[in-house]
Amino acid sequence: MHYIKLEEAGKRYLAKRFNLTIQENEFWVISGANGSGKTTLLLMILGFIRPDVGLIDKKKLKIGYLPEKMMLPPFIKAFDYLETMARIKKDQVNMDYIYRLEVPLNASIYELSKGNQQKLGILQAFMGHPKLIVLDEPFSGLDEKSAEIVVDILEEIMQEGVSFLISTHQPERFRHLWTEHIEL
């Protein structure tokens, strides 16, 4: 059974139409140049925008999402933000992930680097036991070590049967994980 199925789905301003089926325990990677439609495809899949043509059939499922550009509350401490997101998503803060990613928990979000803010966004996307995790440019602002740790964590989460849909300029980082790769 599929989670999400697109049949000739697209927007008028995109030359490409999309036919894809995302199922349980799949790892989809979308890559391409800026302006090629990666984020538009994700937004259609998430239901934030509707296709101008074609159909999207989406089952009801929990989705974890990291947008390309996040808006985090600047005056809250990093740990308080994660605790709040965990309460909203009826989950717990995964301290193992926090320690591995070396997130400075006592700093206010406005004090954090772009990379550490990105880590908070990634961590909140993992919360709530989603069936599908959608990450738009997850490595934005991350150093090499942190990017490798994120890939390791994704691999662990995938072992739990979670599906992934990732838009990236660095698809080679996921070559060992992907079940499908779309290059736009």
OpenMM code with the backbone's topology and positions (N, CA, C; nanometers):
from openmm import Vec3, app, unit

residues = "MET HIS TYR ILE LYS LEU GLU GLU ALA GLY LYS ARG TYR LEU ALA LYS ARG PHE ASN LEU THR ILE GLN GLU ASN GLU PHE TRP VAL ILE SER GLY ALA ASN GLY SER GLY LYS THR THR LEU LEU LEU MET ILE LEU GLY PHE ILE ARG PRO ASP VAL GLY LEU ILE ASP LYS LYS LYS LEU LYS ILE GLY TYR LEU PRO GLU LYS MET MET LEU PRO PRO PHE ILE LYS ALA PHE ASP TYR LEU GLU THR MET ALA ARG ILE LYS LYS ASP GLN VAL ASN MET ASP TYR ILE TYR ARG LEU GLU VAL PRO LEU ASN ALA SER ILE TYR GLU LEU SER LYS GLY ASN GLN GLN LYS LEU GLY ILE LEU GLN ALA PHE MET GLY HIS PRO LYS LEU ILE VAL LEU ASP GLU PRO PHE SER GLY LEU ASP GLU LYS SER ALA GLU ILE VAL VAL ASP ILE LEU GLU GLU ILE MET GLN GLU GLY VAL SER PHE LEU ILE SER THR HIS GLN PRO GLU ARG PHE ARG HIS LEU TRP THR GLU HIS ILE GLU LEU".split()
positions = [
    Vec3(0.0837, -0.1185, 0.0000),
    Vec3(0.0000, 0.0000, 0.0000),
    Vec3(0.0883, 0.1249, 0.0000),
    Vec3(0.0497, 0.2210, -0.0777),
    Vec3(0.1290, 0.3425, -0.0869),
    Vec3(0.0886, 0.4452, 0.0179),
    Vec3(0.1858, 0.5299, 0.0544),
    Vec3(0.1580, 0.6450, 0.1403),
    Vec3(0.1094, 0.7617, 0.0547),
    Vec3(0.1855, 0.7861, -0.0523),
    Vec3(0.1563, 0.8996, -0.1403),
    Vec3(0.1799, 0.8556, -0.2841),
    Vec3(0.0862, 0.8941, -0.3722),
    Vec3(0.1003, 0.8594, -0.5138),
    Vec3(0.0696, 0.9826, -0.5979),
    Vec3(0.1620, 1.0158, -0.6862),
    Vec3(0.1430, 1.1269, -0.7797),
    Vec3(0.1276, 1.0708, -0.9196),
    Vec3(0.0253, 1.1204, -0.9908),
    Vec3(0.0014, 1.0795, -1.1293),
    Vec3(-0.0017, 1.2037, -1.2161),
    Vec3(0.1032, 1.2219, -1.2948),
    Vec3(0.1154, 1.3374, -1.3850),
    Vec3(0.0922, 1.4696, -1.3114),
    Vec3(0.1323, 1.4752, -1.1843),
    Vec3(0.1121, 1.5947, -1.1025),
    Vec3(0.2179, 1.6997, -1.1358),
    Vec3(0.1753, 1.8248, -1.1411),
    Vec3(0.2700, 1.9315, -1.1686),
    Vec3(0.2088, 2.0690, -1.1538),
    Vec3(0.2924, 2.1671, -1.1711),
    Vec3(0.2517, 2.3074, -1.1706),
    Vec3(0.2748, 2.3622, -1.3111),
    Vec3(0.1967, 2.4613, -1.3485),
    Vec3(0.2091, 2.5188, -1.4838),
    Vec3(0.3501, 2.5719, -1.5106),
    Vec3(0.4135, 2.6258, -1.4091),
    Vec3(0.5457, 2.6859, -1.4281),
    Vec3(0.6592, 2.5836, -1.4304),
    Vec3(0.6277, 2.4540, -1.4079),
    Vec3(0.7293, 2.3493, -1.4170),
    Vec3(0.7111, 2.2712, -1.5459),
    Vec3(0.8191, 2.2445, -1.6150),
    Vec3(0.8118, 2.1686, -1.7396),
    Vec3(0.7832, 2.0207, -1.7131),
    Vec3(0.8207, 1.9726, -1.5959),
    Vec3(0.8108, 1.8305, -1.5641),
    Vec3(0.6806, 1.7969, -1.4914),
    Vec3(0.6273, 1.6778, -1.5208),
    Vec3(0.5141, 1.6209, -1.4488),
    Vec3(0.5680, 1.5023, -1.3685),
    Vec3(0.5079, 1.4780, -1.2531),
    Vec3(0.5631, 1.3778, -1.1628),
    Vec3(0.4710, 1.2576, -1.1493),
    Vec3(0.5321, 1.1405, -1.1652),
    Vec3(0.4668, 1.0127, -1.1417),
    Vec3(0.5545, 0.9381, -1.0419),
    Vec3(0.5061, 0.9260, -0.9208),
    Vec3(0.5841, 0.8534, -0.8210),
    Vec3(0.4928, 0.7981, -0.7141),
    Vec3(0.5401, 0.6923, -0.6506),
    Vec3(0.4661, 0.6275, -0.5432),
    Vec3(0.5617, 0.6049, -0.4271),
    Vec3(0.5306, 0.6666, -0.3135),
    Vec3(0.6119, 0.6517, -0.1930),
    Vec3(0.5424, 0.5500, -0.1038),
    Vec3(0.6192, 0.4491, -0.0642),
    Vec3(0.5651, 0.3419, 0.0186),
    Vec3(0.6432, 0.3314, 0.1489),
    Vec3(0.5995, 0.2406, 0.2342),
    Vec3(0.6659, 0.2187, 0.3625),
    Vec3(0.8114, 0.1795, 0.3433),
    Vec3(0.8978, 0.2346, 0.4284),
    Vec3(1.0397, 0.1993, 0.4353),
    Vec3(1.1143, 0.2265, 0.3041),
    Vec3(1.0797, 0.3367, 0.2397),
    Vec3(1.1529, 0.3788, 0.1199),
    Vec3(1.2295, 0.5068, 0.1494),
    Vec3(1.3360, 0.5264, 0.0743),
    Vec3(1.4213, 0.6440, 0.0912),
    Vec3(1.4334, 0.7121, -0.0446),
    Vec3(1.3618, 0.8237, -0.0591),
    Vec3(1.3611, 0.8982, -0.1842),
    Vec3(1.4534, 1.0190, -0.1730),
    Vec3(1.5347, 1.0393, -0.2734),
    Vec3(1.6227, 1.1557, -0.2804),
    Vec3(1.5882, 1.2327, -0.4071),
    Vec3(1.5694, 1.3635, -0.3907),
    Vec3(1.5417, 1.4527, -0.5026),
    Vec3(1.6574, 1.5503, -0.5124),
    Vec3(1.7184, 1.5585, -0.6286),
    Vec3(1.8293, 1.6515, -0.6470),
    Vec3(1.8092, 1.7285, -0.7767),
    Vec3(1.8845, 1.8359, -0.7892),
    Vec3(1.8762, 1.9183, -0.9091),
    Vec3(1.9214, 2.0590, -0.8797),
    Vec3(1.9306, 2.1372, -0.9834),
    Vec3(1.9765, 2.2757, -0.9706),
    Vec3(1.8724, 2.3606, -0.8982),
    Vec3(1.9152, 2.4747, -0.8485),
    Vec3(1.8213, 2.5707, -0.7903),
    Vec3(1.7174, 2.6075, -0.8960),
    Vec3(1.5923, 2.6141, -0.8530),
    Vec3(1.4858, 2.6512, -0.9454),
    Vec3(1.4323, 2.5374, -1.0300),
    Vec3(1.4797, 2.4143, -1.0057),
    Vec3(1.4360, 2.3002, -1.0876),
    Vec3(1.3027, 2.2408, -1.0427),
    Vec3(1.2539, 2.2796, -0.9236),
    Vec3(1.1247, 2.2307, -0.8775),
    Vec3(1.1298, 2.1367, -0.7584),
    Vec3(1.2459, 2.1225, -0.6954),
    Vec3(1.2575, 2.0306, -0.5818),
    Vec3(1.1618, 2.0683, -0.4680),
    Vec3(1.1696, 2.1932, -0.4245),
    Vec3(1.0848, 2.2366, -0.3137),
    Vec3(0.9380, 2.2364, -0.3544),
    Vec3(0.9076, 2.2740, -0.4773),
    Vec3(0.7684, 2.2703, -0.5255),
    Vec3(0.7137, 2.1284, -0.5185),
    Vec3(0.7927, 2.0304, -0.5590),
    Vec3(0.7497, 1.8905, -0.5509),
    Vec3(0.7215, 1.8519, -0.4060),
    Vec3(0.8117, 1.8887, -0.3144),
    Vec3(0.7887, 1.8566, -0.1733),
    Vec3(0.6612, 1.9219, -0.1218),
    Vec3(0.6399, 2.0476, -0.1574),
    Vec3(0.5216, 2.1197, -0.1100),
    Vec3(0.3922, 2.0584, -0.1640),
    Vec3(0.3964, 2.0078, -0.2872),
    Vec3(0.2790, 1.9370, -0.3413),
    Vec3(0.2556, 1.8073, -0.2653),
    Vec3(0.3611, 1.7326, -0.2402),
    Vec3(0.3489, 1.6061, -0.1687),
    Vec3(0.2948, 1.6289, -0.0278),
    Vec3(0.3406, 1.7356, 0.0370),
    Vec3(0.2958, 1.7668, 0.1727),
    Vec3(0.1541, 1.8233, 0.1765),
    Vec3(0.1042, 1.8681, 0.0621),
    Vec3(-0.0302, 1.9256, 0.0572),
    Vec3(-0.0335, 2.0748, 0.0852),
    Vec3(0.0814, 2.1403, 0.0898),
    Vec3(0.0864, 2.2849, 0.1127),
    Vec3(0.0471, 2.3632, -0.0119),
    Vec3(0.0717, 2.3037, -0.1284),
    Vec3(0.0238, 2.3610, -0.2539),
    Vec3(-0.0413, 2.2485, -0.3343),
    Vec3(-0.1363, 2.2860, -0.4176),
    Vec3(-0.2054, 2.1877, -0.5011),
    Vec3(-0.1439, 2.1861, -0.6407),
    Vec3(-0.1441, 2.0691, -0.7028),
    Vec3(-0.0964, 2.0648, -0.8408),
    Vec3(-0.1963, 2.1348, -0.9334),
    Vec3(-0.1466, 2.1985, -1.0376),
    Vec3(-0.2340, 2.2574, -1.1400),
    Vec3(-0.2859, 2.1497, -1.2345),
    Vec3(-0.2076, 2.0446, -1.2498),
    Vec3(-0.2456, 1.9314, -1.3351),
    Vec3(-0.2143, 1.8028, -1.2609),
    Vec3(-0.2841, 1.6965, -1.2982),
    Vec3(-0.2577, 1.5655, -1.2396),
    Vec3(-0.3255, 1.5453, -1.1050),
    Vec3(-0.2936, 1.4323, -1.0444),
    Vec3(-0.3571, 1.3914, -0.9193),
    Vec3(-0.2539, 1.3537, -0.8149),
    Vec3(-0.2915, 1.3761, -0.6886),
    Vec3(-0.2129, 1.3283, -0.5753),
    Vec3(-0.3076, 1.2530, -0.4831),
    Vec3(-0.2729, 1.1288, -0.4540),
    Vec3(-0.3482, 1.0475, -0.3595),
    Vec3(-0.2589, 1.0280, -0.2374),
    Vec3(-0.3045, 1.0775, -0.1232),
    Vec3(-0.2240, 1.0716, -0.0020),
    Vec3(-0.3044, 1.0067, 0.1095),
    Vec3(-0.2466, 0.9035, 0.1691),
    Vec3(-0.3084, 0.8393, 0.2843),
    Vec3(-0.2862, 0.9273, 0.4067),
    Vec3(-0.3709, 0.9118, 0.5056),
    Vec3(-0.3527, 0.9857, 0.6298),
    Vec3(-0.2352, 0.9236, 0.7050),
    Vec3(-0.1315, 1.0034, 0.7300),
    Vec3(-0.0158, 0.9533, 0.8008),
    Vec3(0.0573, 1.0688, 0.8689),
    Vec3(0.1332, 1.0351, 0.9715),
    Vec3(0.2139, 1.1354, 1.0410),
    Vec3(0.3380, 1.1644, 0.9586),
    Vec3(0.3641, 1.2937, 0.9397),
    Vec3(0.4791, 1.3366, 0.8612),
    Vec3(0.5644, 1.4304, 0.9455),
    Vec3(0.6939, 1.4060, 0.9496),
    Vec3(0.7901, 1.4974, 1.0095),
    Vec3(0.8474, 1.5826, 0.8975),
    Vec3(0.8627, 1.7135, 0.9220),
    Vec3(0.9014, 1.8024, 0.8121),
    Vec3(1.0046, 1.9048, 0.8570),
    Vec3(1.1084, 1.9181, 0.7771),
    Vec3(1.2088, 2.0236, 0.7915),
    Vec3(1.2007, 2.1097, 0.6661),
    Vec3(1.1504, 2.2342, 0.6793),
    Vec3(1.1466, 2.3221, 0.5616),
    Vec3(1.2861, 2.3715, 0.5249),
    Vec3(1.2997, 2.4181, 0.4028),
    Vec3(1.4283, 2.4724, 0.3588),
    Vec3(1.4684, 2.5932, 0.4437),
    Vec3(1.3712, 2.6779, 0.4750),
    Vec3(1.3961, 2.7953, 0.5588),
    Vec3(1.3061, 2.7858, 0.6811),
    Vec3(1.3682, 2.7767, 0.7975),
    Vec3(1.2930, 2.7636, 0.9217),
    Vec3(1.2774, 2.8993, 0.9896),
    Vec3(1.1694, 2.9109, 1.0615),
    Vec3(1.1469, 3.0277, 1.1467),
    Vec3(1.1339, 2.9750, 1.2892),
    Vec3(1.2415, 2.9837, 1.3645),
    Vec3(1.2404, 2.9371, 1.5021),
    Vec3(1.2182, 3.0554, 1.5963),
    Vec3(1.1552, 3.0305, 1.7112),
    Vec3(1.1351, 3.1395, 1.8070),
    Vec3(1.2697, 3.1818, 1.8672),
    Vec3(1.3128, 3.3055, 1.8479),
    Vec3(1.4501, 3.3443, 1.8825),
    Vec3(1.4822, 3.3497, 2.0317),
    Vec3(1.3852, 3.3769, 2.1166),
    Vec3(1.4171, 3.4045, 2.2570),
    Vec3(1.3930, 3.2867, 2.3506),
    Vec3(1.3744, 3.1691, 2.2965),
    Vec3(1.3572, 3.0491, 2.3778),
    Vec3(1.4886, 2.9707, 2.3755),
    Vec3(1.5185, 2.9035, 2.4834),
    Vec3(1.6398, 2.8210, 2.4886),
    Vec3(1.6193, 2.6965, 2.4014),
    Vec3(1.7284, 2.6454, 2.3474),
    Vec3(1.7228, 2.5311, 2.2557),
    Vec3(1.6509, 2.4121, 2.3194),
    Vec3(1.6838, 2.3794, 2.4448),
    Vec3(1.6195, 2.2640, 2.5073),
    Vec3(1.4708, 2.2887, 2.5303),
    Vec3(1.4344, 2.4096, 2.5692),
    Vec3(1.2932, 2.4416, 2.5903),
    Vec3(1.2142, 2.4269, 2.4597),
    Vec3(1.2754, 2.4686, 2.3488),
    Vec3(1.2099, 2.4520, 2.2187),
    Vec3(1.1857, 2.3036, 2.1901),
    Vec3(1.2898, 2.2225, 2.2096),
    Vec3(1.2756, 2.0795, 2.1814),
    Vec3(1.1738, 2.0139, 2.2748),
    Vec3(1.1737, 2.0533, 2.4025),
    Vec3(1.0744, 2.0004, 2.4962),
    Vec3(0.9322, 2.0375, 2.4550),
    Vec3(0.9142, 2.1613, 2.4112),
    Vec3(0.7824, 2.2071, 2.3669),
    Vec3(0.7369, 2.1286, 2.2443),
    Vec3(0.8266, 2.1114, 2.1484),
    Vec3(0.7912, 2.0350, 2.0284),
    Vec3(0.7586, 1.8891, 2.0640),
    Vec3(0.8321, 1.8329, 2.1588),
    Vec3(0.8049, 1.6951, 2.2010),
    Vec3(0.6661, 1.6847, 2.2644),
    Vec3(0.6289, 1.7835, 2.3474),
    Vec3(0.4960, 1.7818, 2.4080),
    Vec3(0.3877, 1.7933, 2.3009),
    Vec3(0.4075, 1.8841, 2.2060),
    Vec3(0.3091, 1.9028, 2.0986),
    Vec3(0.2913, 1.7735, 2.0189),
    Vec3(0.4036, 1.7065, 1.9941),
    Vec3(0.4001, 1.5853, 1.9116),
    Vec3(0.3834, 1.4575, 1.9940),
    Vec3(0.3563, 1.4748, 2.1244),
    Vec3(0.3341, 1.3609, 2.2142),
    Vec3(0.4500, 1.2609, 2.2070),
    Vec3(0.5691, 1.3128, 2.2298),
    Vec3(0.6908, 1.2340, 2.2211),
    Vec3(0.7857, 1.2810, 2.3307),
    Vec3(0.9065, 1.2291, 2.3297),
    Vec3(1.0104, 1.2713, 2.4230),
    Vec3(1.1292, 1.3248, 2.3442),
    Vec3(1.2070, 1.4085, 2.4105),
    Vec3(1.3300, 1.4589, 2.3506),
    Vec3(1.4298, 1.3438, 2.3472),
    Vec3(1.4888, 1.3185, 2.2317),
    Vec3(1.5875, 1.2118, 2.2186),
    Vec3(1.7248, 1.2673, 2.2561),
    Vec3(1.7648, 1.2433, 2.3786),
    Vec3(1.8905, 1.2990, 2.4288),
    Vec3(2.0111, 1.2399, 2.3553),
    Vec3(2.0020, 1.1173, 2.3097),
    Vec3(2.1117, 1.0568, 2.2345),
    Vec3(2.1416, 1.1381, 2.1081),
    Vec3(2.0384, 1.1742, 2.0342),
    Vec3(2.0589, 1.2542, 1.9132),
    Vec3(2.1186, 1.3907, 1.9474),
    Vec3(2.0695, 1.4512, 2.0545),
    Vec3(2.1196, 1.5833, 2.0953),
    Vec3(2.2684, 1.5767, 2.1277),
    Vec3(2.3091, 1.4763, 2.2044),
    Vec3(2.4507, 1.4646, 2.2407),
    Vec3(2.5364, 1.4339, 2.1185),
    Vec3(2.4877, 1.3474, 2.0317),
    Vec3(2.5654, 1.3133, 1.9124),
    Vec3(2.5838, 1.4342, 1.8211),
    Vec3(2.4795, 1.5176, 1.8126),
    Vec3(2.4880, 1.6366, 1.7272),
    Vec3(2.5479, 1.7571, 1.7996),
    Vec3(2.5774, 1.7414, 1.9285),
    Vec3(2.6405, 1.8472, 2.0079),
    Vec3(2.5620, 1.9780, 2.0030),
    Vec3(2.4322, 1.9672, 2.0310),
    Vec3(2.3451, 2.0851, 2.0335),
    Vec3(2.3635, 2.1586, 2.1665),
    Vec3(2.3955, 2.2878, 2.1649),
    Vec3(2.4092, 2.3647, 2.2898),
    Vec3(2.2713, 2.3960, 2.3490),
    Vec3(2.2294, 2.3154, 2.4442),
    Vec3(2.0925, 2.3193, 2.4953),
    Vec3(2.0574, 2.4441, 2.5751),
    Vec3(2.1546, 2.5056, 2.6409),
    Vec3(2.1249, 2.6195, 2.7272),
    Vec3(2.1307, 2.7535, 2.6561),
    Vec3(2.1650, 2.7544, 2.5294),
    Vec3(2.1707, 2.8795, 2.4529),
    Vec3(2.0330, 2.9128, 2.3980),
    Vec3(2.0039, 3.0419, 2.3916),
    Vec3(1.8816, 3.0864, 2.3243),
    Vec3(1.8993, 3.0663, 2.1748),
    Vec3(1.7904, 3.0445, 2.1064),
    Vec3(1.7980, 3.0149, 1.9633),
    Vec3(1.8683, 3.1264, 1.8862),
    Vec3(1.8445, 3.2530, 1.9236),
    Vec3(1.9095, 3.3620, 1.8502),
    Vec3(2.0617, 3.3597, 1.8653),
    Vec3(2.1115, 3.2923, 1.9690),
    Vec3(2.2557, 3.2829, 1.9904),
    Vec3(2.3196, 3.1693, 1.9095),
    Vec3(2.2383, 3.0817, 1.8559),
    Vec3(2.2894, 2.9645, 1.7855),
    Vec3(2.3334, 2.9982, 1.6439),
    Vec3(2.4330, 2.9244, 1.5965),
    Vec3(2.4754, 2.9356, 1.4574),
    Vec3(2.3673, 2.8797, 1.3660),
    Vec3(2.3783, 2.9061, 1.2376),
    Vec3(2.2847, 2.8508, 1.1385),
    Vec3(2.2835, 2.6982, 1.1483),
    Vec3(2.4020, 2.6393, 1.1643),
    Vec3(2.4111, 2.4934, 1.1736),
    Vec3(2.3388, 2.4366, 1.2940),
    Vec3(2.3543, 2.5013, 1.4099),
    Vec3(2.2863, 2.4526, 1.5299),
    Vec3(2.1359, 2.4742, 1.5214),
    Vec3(2.0920, 2.5813, 1.4579),
    Vec3(1.9488, 2.5989, 1.4355),
    Vec3(1.8963, 2.4902, 1.3420),
    Vec3(1.9770, 2.4554, 1.2417),
    Vec3(1.9381, 2.3484, 1.1491),
    Vec3(1.9225, 2.2158, 1.2243),
    Vec3(2.0124, 2.1903, 1.3177),
    Vec3(2.0039, 2.0677, 1.3971),
    Vec3(1.8724, 2.0630, 1.4752),
    Vec3(1.8305, 2.1772, 1.5325),
    Vec3(1.7019, 2.1810, 1.6039),
    Vec3(1.5869, 2.1460, 1.5101),
    Vec3(1.5913, 2.2015, 1.3890),
    Vec3(1.4874, 2.1715, 1.2913),
    Vec3(1.4837, 2.0246, 1.2544),
    Vec3(1.6000, 1.9658, 1.2381),
    Vec3(1.6071, 1.8231, 1.2053),
    Vec3(1.5533, 1.7400, 1.3212),
    Vec3(1.5948, 1.7733, 1.4427),
    Vec3(1.5501, 1.6975, 1.5592),
    Vec3(1.3985, 1.7037, 1.5769),
    Vec3(1.3380, 1.8209, 1.5541),
    Vec3(1.1926, 1.8291, 1.5688),
    Vec3(1.1219, 1.7496, 1.4591),
    Vec3(1.1832, 1.7373, 1.3414),
    Vec3(1.1226, 1.6590, 1.2326),
    Vec3(1.1168, 1.5100, 1.2671),
    Vec3(1.2099, 1.4644, 1.3512),
    Vec3(1.2124, 1.3234, 1.3908),
    Vec3(1.1077, 1.2903, 1.4961),
    Vec3(1.0550, 1.3908, 1.5644),
    Vec3(0.9651, 1.3685, 1.6780),
    Vec3(0.8244, 1.3282, 1.6338),
    Vec3(0.7554, 1.2587, 1.7228),
    Vec3(0.6151, 1.2255, 1.7014),
    Vec3(0.5916, 1.0944, 1.6294),
    Vec3(0.6946, 1.0164, 1.6114),
    Vec3(0.6841, 0.8862, 1.5452),
    Vec3(0.6224, 0.8971, 1.4057),
    Vec3(0.6798, 0.9821, 1.3194),
    Vec3(0.6252, 0.9946, 1.1839),
    Vec3(0.6488, 0.8686, 1.1016),
    Vec3(0.5604, 0.8471, 1.0056),
    Vec3(0.5771, 0.7375, 0.9098),
    Vec3(0.6613, 0.7830, 0.7912),
    Vec3(0.6585, 0.9159, 0.7658),
    Vec3(0.7346, 0.9758, 0.6557),
    Vec3(0.8037, 1.0999, 0.7098),
    Vec3(0.9335, 1.1125, 0.6825),
    Vec3(1.0088, 1.2315, 0.7202),
    Vec3(1.0543, 1.2999, 0.5923),
    Vec3(1.0174, 1.4281, 0.5795),
    Vec3(1.0504, 1.5081, 0.4616),
    Vec3(1.1502, 1.6153, 0.5039),
    Vec3(1.2678, 1.6134, 0.4421),
    Vec3(1.3731, 1.7086, 0.4751),
    Vec3(1.4117, 1.7868, 0.3496),
    Vec3(1.3983, 1.9177, 0.3553),
    Vec3(1.4338, 2.0040, 0.2429),
    Vec3(1.5691, 2.0677, 0.2727),
    Vec3(1.6708, 2.0250, 0.2030),
    Vec3(1.8091, 2.0711, 0.2199),
    Vec3(1.8564, 2.0542, 0.3648),
    Vec3(1.8619, 1.9304, 0.4141),
    Vec3(1.8973, 1.9092, 0.5544),
    Vec3(2.0397, 1.9494, 0.5916),
    Vec3(2.1315, 1.9567, 0.4963),
    Vec3(2.2706, 1.9874, 0.5294),
    Vec3(2.3014, 2.1367, 0.5296),
    Vec3(2.2013, 2.2201, 0.5065),
    Vec3(2.2221, 2.3639, 0.5021),
    Vec3(2.2800, 2.4130, 0.6352),
    Vec3(2.4004, 2.4664, 0.6321),
    Vec3(2.4650, 2.5199, 0.7514),
    Vec3(2.5395, 2.4187, 0.8359),
    Vec3(2.5327, 2.2900, 0.8015),
    Vec3(2.6001, 2.1878, 0.8819),
    Vec3(2.7446, 2.1689, 0.8383),
    Vec3(2.8315, 2.1437, 0.9361),
    Vec3(2.9695, 2.1086, 0.9032),
    Vec3(2.9731, 1.9609, 0.8622),
    Vec3(3.0871, 1.9162, 0.8143),
    Vec3(3.1029, 1.7805, 0.7625),
    Vec3(3.0694, 1.6746, 0.8679),
    Vec3(3.1202, 1.6927, 0.9881),
    Vec3(3.0970, 1.5955, 1.0957),
    Vec3(2.9476, 1.5849, 1.1279),
    Vec3(2.8813, 1.6976, 1.1405),
    Vec3(2.7380, 1.6968, 1.1719),
    Vec3(2.6575, 1.6331, 1.0592),
    Vec3(2.6941, 1.6613, 0.9342),
    Vec3(2.6240, 1.6019, 0.8201),
    Vec3(2.6365, 1.4496, 0.8235),
    Vec3(2.7540, 1.3992, 0.8568),
    Vec3(2.7736, 1.2542, 0.8656),
    Vec3(2.6898, 1.1936, 0.9774),
    Vec3(2.6809, 1.2642, 1.0906),
    Vec3(2.6001, 1.2157, 1.2028),
    Vec3(2.4528, 1.2121, 1.1636),
    Vec3(2.4059, 1.3151, 1.0926),
    Vec3(2.2660, 1.3174, 1.0477),
    Vec3(2.2384, 1.1968, 0.9578),
    Vec3(2.3269, 1.1668, 0.8654),
    Vec3(2.3077, 1.0503, 0.7773),
    Vec3(2.3025, 0.9221, 0.8592),
    Vec3(2.3896, 0.9093, 0.9603),
    Vec3(2.3880, 0.7901, 1.0464),
    Vec3(2.2535, 0.7766, 1.1190),
    Vec3(2.2023, 0.8888, 1.1705),
    Vec3(2.0746, 0.8862, 1.2421),
    Vec3(1.9608, 0.8495, 1.1467),
    Vec3(1.9631, 0.9049, 1.0242),
    Vec3(1.8597, 0.8703, 0.9260),
    Vec3(1.8599, 0.7203, 0.8987),
    Vec3(1.9782, 0.6641, 0.8879),
    Vec3(1.9899, 0.5205, 0.8622),
    Vec3(1.9290, 0.4402, 0.9777),
    Vec3(1.9531, 0.4843, 1.1009),
    Vec3(1.8958, 0.4167, 1.2174),
    Vec3(1.7432, 0.4270, 1.2170),
    Vec3(1.6921, 0.5452, 1.1876),
    Vec3(1.5465, 0.5653, 1.1869),
    Vec3(1.4818, 0.4831, 1.0764),
    Vec3(1.5493, 0.4726, 0.9629),
    Vec3(1.4943, 0.3941, 0.8522),
    Vec3(1.4787, 0.2468, 0.8925),
    Vec3(1.5665, 0.1984, 0.9797),
    Vec3(1.5566, 0.0595, 1.0273),
    Vec3(1.4261, 0.0353, 1.1035),
    Vec3(1.3621, 0.1440, 1.1488),
    Vec3(1.2347, 0.1338, 1.2205),
    Vec3(1.1156, 0.1346, 1.1244),
    Vec3(1.1416, 0.1335, 0.9929),
    Vec3(1.0350, 0.1287, 0.8939),
    Vec3(0.9864, 0.2642, 0.8461),
    Vec3(1.0552, 0.3711, 0.8844),
    Vec3(1.0168, 0.5064, 0.8443),
    Vec3(1.0627, 0.5317, 0.7012),
    Vec3(0.9804, 0.6024, 0.6244),
    Vec3(1.0172, 0.6423, 0.4885),
    Vec3(1.0730, 0.7840, 0.4914),
    Vec3(1.1565, 0.8153, 0.3933),
    Vec3(1.2180, 0.9473, 0.3837),
    Vec3(1.2005, 1.0041, 0.2437),
    Vec3(1.1861, 1.1345, 0.2396),
    Vec3(1.1850, 1.2100, 0.1150),
    Vec3(1.2751, 1.3297, 0.1392),
    Vec3(1.3870, 1.3339, 0.0686),
    Vec3(1.4876, 1.4358, 0.0955),
    Vec3(1.5233, 1.5095, -0.0325),
    Vec3(1.5178, 1.6425, -0.0246),
    Vec3(1.5630, 1.7289, -0.1326),
    Vec3(1.7027, 1.7771, -0.0957),
    Vec3(1.7984, 1.7613, -0.1869),
    Vec3(1.9358, 1.7952, -0.1521),
    Vec3(2.0196, 1.8290, -0.2754),
    Vec3(2.1211, 1.9099, -0.2517),
    Vec3(2.2230, 1.9358, -0.3534),
    Vec3(2.3384, 1.8358, -0.3392),
    Vec3(2.3288, 1.7488, -0.2379),
    Vec3(2.4355, 1.6521, -0.2118),
    Vec3(2.3801, 1.5091, -0.2104),
    Vec3(2.3250, 1.4639, -0.3222),
    Vec3(2.2617, 1.3313, -0.3229),
    Vec3(2.3591, 1.2171, -0.2957),
    Vec3(2.4867, 1.2373, -0.3280),
    Vec3(2.5854, 1.1304, -0.3092),
    Vec3(2.5953, 1.0854, -0.1635),
    Vec3(2.5599, 1.1728, -0.0688),
    Vec3(2.5649, 1.1369, 0.0736),
    Vec3(2.4639, 1.0260, 0.1071),
    Vec3(2.3625, 1.0096, 0.0238),
    Vec3(2.2552, 0.9135, 0.0510),
    Vec3(2.2570, 0.7933, -0.0428),
    Vec3(2.3600, 0.7826, -0.1261),
    Vec3(2.3638, 0.6768, -0.2272),
    Vec3(2.3429, 0.5375, -0.1661),
    Vec3(2.3991, 0.5140, -0.0493),
    Vec3(2.3869, 0.3818, 0.0150),
    Vec3(2.2489, 0.3590, 0.0774),
    Vec3(2.1673, 0.4638, 0.0873),
    Vec3(2.0361, 0.4524, 0.1506),
    Vec3(1.9193, 0.4566, 0.0528),
    Vec3(1.9360, 0.5316, -0.0570),
    Vec3(1.8181, 0.5577, -0.1379),
    Vec3(1.7639, 0.4341, -0.2075),
    Vec3(1.6294, 0.4313, -0.2141),
    Vec3(1.5614, 0.3314, -0.2947),
    Vec3(1.5204, 0.3941, -0.4279),
    Vec3(1.5058, 0.5271, -0.4279),
    Vec3(1.4737, 0.6004, -0.5500),
    Vec3(1.5475, 0.7332, -0.5498),
    Vec3(1.5917, 0.7753, -0.6682),
    Vec3(1.6573, 0.9054, -0.6838),
    Vec3(1.5955, 0.9742, -0.8045),
    Vec3(1.5453, 1.0946, -0.7810),
    Vec3(1.4902, 1.1757, -0.8885),
    Vec3(1.5829, 1.2937, -0.9085),
    Vec3(1.6331, 1.3099, -1.0300),
    Vec3(1.7162, 1.4255, -1.0609),
    Vec3(1.6364, 1.5188, -1.1508),
    Vec3(1.6128, 1.6397, -1.1017),
    Vec3(1.5342, 1.7376, -1.1779),
    Vec3(1.6251, 1.8274, -1.2589),
] * unit.nanometer
topology = app.Topology()
chain = topology.addChain("A")
for resn in residues:
    res = topology.addResidue(resn, chain)
    for name in ("N", "CA", "C"):
        topology.addAtom(name, app.Element.getBySymbol(name[0]), res)
